[in-house]
């Protein structure tokens, strides 16, 4: 009976010759102040970032987590001011405020 089992395992096991090893040891992550700029650069090149005006308003420190949440299926994320206002880039008040900020910067 054991011999029959051995024959079946050898014949039916698709990975019978696979060598099992421990997972590779991953390097320690670098300090966040060195990793964050490169991560943000990658995110800003993504179409999902370029097509999402909400992400353009997020600080560099929060960008990776906001980008991840906004692109995760079945997850919704909104920017909320300390006063409790929800940021809607299509709302006329926000659009006007953004234009005023741009005009001030441009001088």
Buried (B, 14 or more C-beta within 10 A) or exposed (E): EEEEEEEEEEEEEEEEEEEEEEEEEEEEEEEEEEEBEEBBEEBBEEEEBEEBBBBEEBEEEEBBEBBEEBBEEEEEBEBEEEEEEEBBBEEEEBEEEBEEEEEEEEE
